[in-house]
Amino acid sequence: MFRALSVFAVLAALPLGAASAAGRIQFLKMEKSPVVYDVLYRWGQVTPGPGGAYGPNISDSRSGWLLEEQRYGDTDVIDGTLRRQPGLIAEGLSMFHFGLAREASNGSFPGAAWPFHGAAMFMSQAAPALIVLSASRYRARFESEIRWEIARMVRASYYMVRSVGGAPRLDDPAKNHRYYEAALALGAVSLLGKDRTLRSWSERYARRGIEMERPDGIMPENGGHDSGYQALGMISAARYLTLVARGGLARTLHTALARGEAWELSRVRPDGSIDQAGDTRSAGCAERGPDGACKTVMYAPIYGALARWSAISGDPRYAQAAEQVWRRSGYSG
């Protein structure tokens, strides 16, 4: 674990290039920390279908598919890197490749649902995974594929932002977590592609996400609160904080995350179950997923958010809660 505030003070004084390098180090420290590794990467693996297609994309055509489903290759890329299993890395990259191979020359993804949100979801997980891989012993082995994917992610990032009229606009501004999702997608791609414009856009999304948060730590979803979607937002925010943010933005984001994580912790019962009372999106079948199933408690992002905040803050309460939620989820076996 590391002391967040002292790290951010150092980053604030560094020039942009040096701060970016230091940010990568802190990001990798967080992702490889015992509490994060144990609940996310020690046992994880995702198995795609033919050609890297995943989920509904195995059977869907080019005229109707979900780019965001391909983001789950990040599990295999990161697991494979940390567990030294290059075959697993190749499997994850094949999932990214499947989505990116369908990109048009203008950066769009014809036939994919949600031109902005789908691309943001995909790159918010795929781009950080490439950063982990690029900092590893396996970079040279996958160099050509990494470069191919980065070029397409940069192009997709520009199209994504222009499709909504520029940063920090969204396709659904009532959802707080989507601002952090967009910030991480653009910020991570900016580091991979060494693109200052994308970095600047990412900061605008991050600031808007911070502005939406309420004094009690609730990050609003459709005008209310939601324990699962808040956790999704905080994962993106925590990764953005360590990887991209610096100076005043980093300090402000750290404060916002501290409030948000405290609210999230208050939703965790002693047995690891989640209090969903009043949740606007993932309780009482308020929404359904693309497969038509009711959205329900979102264990994985909740323990992922708590684990990362434990690594950032050094507060053992969040590590304990992350493990309780992980065990309750059933993912622990």
N, C-alpha and C positions, 0 to 999 in steps of 0.2 A: 504494500500500500504506500501511498505517497501523500505528502502534505500539500493540499490543493492551493491554499492561499499563497504560500511561499513560491510555488511553481508559477502562478499567474503573475506575481510581482516580477519575477525574472523575465517572463515572456514579454511583459509590457515594455521592458527596456531594450529588447532585441530588435534589430532590423528585421524586415519581413521575411527574408530568406532564412535567417537563423531561427526566427520564431517558428517558422513552418517546420524546420527540421526538429526543433525541440518538441513541437506539438506532436509530431509522429512518435517520438520516444514516449511521451506521456500517454498517448493513445494506446500504444502497444503494451505499456505497463498495466494499464487498466484492463485491457482485453485478456492479458496473460496472468492477471492476479489470481491467486488461488480461489477466491470466492466466485469470480466470474467464470473461470475455467471449469470449476467443479460442477456448476449448474447449467452451463451452456455448451461446453466443448469436449469434456472428457468422454462422453458417450454419444455425442450427436453424429448423425449421418442422414442424408436425404438421397433417395435412389430415384433418378429420373427414368423416363421411358426412352424409346428409340430417338437418337439424334439429340438428346438432351431435353426433350419436351417434358414438362412437369404438370401434374394435376390435370385440369380440364384441357390443357393444350395438347395432351396426348391424342385426343380425339377431335378437337376443334380444328376448323379450317383457317386459312389466312384471312378469310372475310369476317371472322369472329373469334378472337382469342384474347388472352389476358397477359400482357407483358409482365405485370407485377408477379405472376406466379413463378416466373423464372428467377426471381430474386433469392429464392431459397437455396440456390447454389452457393450462397455465402457460407452456409453451414459446412459444406464439404470443403470449400476452399480454405476456410479458417481452421477447421478441424484437421484437415490434411496437412496444413502447414505446421500447426502446433504439435501434432502427433507424429509428424514425419512420415506421412503416407502419401507419396506423390500420386498414386492412383486415385485417391480420394480428391486431390486437388484437380486432376484432369476431369473427373466427373462433375465437379462444381463448375469448372470453366465451360464445360459443354452446355450446361444449363444457361449460363450467361450468353454463350455464343448463339444458342437457338433463338433467343430474343433479339439480339443485336443483328443477326443475319437478316432479320425482317425489316430493318430500318431502311427508309427511303433516303434518297440523296439530300433531302432538305432537313433530315433529322427527325422526321415523323415516323410513326409506326402504323401503317395502313391496316385497318381492320381491328386494331386493338381498342379496347374500351378505355375511356378516361385518358385523353391525350396528355393532360398535365399530371393528374394524380397517379396514373399507372406508371409513367416514366419516373416520377419522383420516388414512388415506392421502390421501384426496381433499382435505381441508382443509389438510393440512400443505404442499401444493403450491399449491392454489388461493388460499388466504388470503394468503400472501406475494406471489403474483403481483398480487393486488388492491392490496396495499400499494405495490408498485412503480408500478402504474398510477395510484393515487391521488396519488402524489407528482409526477406528470408533467404536461405541458402538455395531455394528453388527458383529464384527469379530467372537465372540464366536458362534453365531448362524450359521455361514457359515464356521466354522473352517475346517471341514473335506474336504469340496469342495475346499477351498482355498489351502490347503496342496496338494491335488490331482493335482490341476492345476499348482501349482508352480513346482512340480517335473517334470511334462511334459514340462513346459517352459524351465527349465534348460537343459533338455536333447535335446530339439529342438534347443536351442541356440548353443550348441556345434556342432550339425550336420550342422546347417546353415553356420557357419563360415568355417568348414572343407569342405563344398561342393564347396567353391570358392577358396580353397587353403590357407586359413588363413587370419587373420586380417592384414591390413585394406583393403583387396580386396573386390570388388563388382562384381555382375553380369553385371553391366552397369556403368562403372566409369565416363561416360560423364554427369551424373546427380548428381549435387551437393547435392540435398535434400536427396538422398538415404544414404549418409554418416551419416547425423544426425539421420535419421530414424534408421539405424543400431546401432548407438551409444546409442540412447535412449532405443531401444529394449534390448540390452545387458546390459546396465547400470541398467535399472529398474529390470530386471531379476536377476542381480547380487545382488541387495539389498534384493530382496525377498528370494533368495536362499543362501545368505551370501557367495557368490562365488567370490574370488579375481581374478581368471583367467578371468572371464567374465567382470569384472570391468576394468581390464587392457586392454582387447581387445576393450572395449567400448571407452576408452580414445584414442586409435589409430584411430578409426573411426572419433571421434570428431576432432582430430587434422588435419586429412586429409580434413575434411569438411571446416575447417577454412582456410587451405592453398589454397583451390580452389577459395575463394572469391576474387573478384577484388577490387582495391582501391576505386572504386565508389560505392561499396556496392552490386554489382550484384553477385549473387550466380549462376554460369552458369548452364544452362540446355541445353544439346546438342550444346554447343559452343556459345549459345546466352543467352538471359534472358527470364524469364517467371514469370509474377506477381503471378500466382496461385501456381505454383510449388515452387517458392521461399518462399511463405507463408507457405506451408506445411513443408519445411525444417526448417523455423524459429520457428514453433510451437515445433517441435522435439528438436531444439537447445535450446529454452527457457526452456522447461521442463527438459532437460538434465542439463542445467546451474544451475537451482535451486535445482534439486534433486541429482545429481551425482557429477558434476564438483567441484573442489576445487583448491586452490593455484593458480599457474601460469596459468593452463588451464582455470580456471574459469575467470580470469581477461582477458585473450586473447579472450575467447569466448564472454565475455560481450562486448568487443570492436568491434568484428566482427558483433555481433547482432545489435549493435547501428548503424553501417553503413548500414547493410542490411535493418533494419526497416525504416531508413530514406529514402532509395530508394523506399521501398514499399509505404510509405506515399506519396511520390511524384507521385504515380500512381493513387491515389484516388482523384476523382473530387469532387467539393463541394457538389454535389447531391448524393454522395456515389457510383456513377458508377466508373468503373475501366478503365483506359487507357491501352488498350492491344496492342498498336502499337509496332510492332517488337517482340511480344512474340512468342517464338519458338514452344510451345507445345499446348497451350490452346486457340489460336486465329486462325480464318480462317479455321477451321476444319483441322488443321495440323495433329491432331491425333484423333483416335476414341477409345472409351472405349471398354471393353469386350462385351458390348451389341450392339456394332456397331454404337452407337450414337456419333456425333461429340463432342469432348471436347470443352468446352466454359468457360466463366469467372467462377472462383472458389470462390464464395463469402464466403462460410463458413470458409475455411482456412485463407482467408485474414482478416476477422474480428476477427477470433480467434488469429491470430498472433499479430495484432495490440492491441487487448485487453490485451494479456499477457505482451507485452512490456510496456504498460501503467502501469500495476501492478508492473513490475520490476523497471522501470525507474522513475515512479512518474510523467511522463510528460502527462498533460491532453490532449494534442493534439491527442495523440494516442487513448485515450478513446473516444474522440469526433468522430474521424474518424471511429473507430470500430462500434460505434452506427449508424453512417451514412450508412456504408456498410451493416450492419445488416438490417436496415430498407429497404434499396434498394433491398436487396436479396429476400424479401418476406417471409423470415422465421419468421419475427416479427409479422406476422399475418395481 
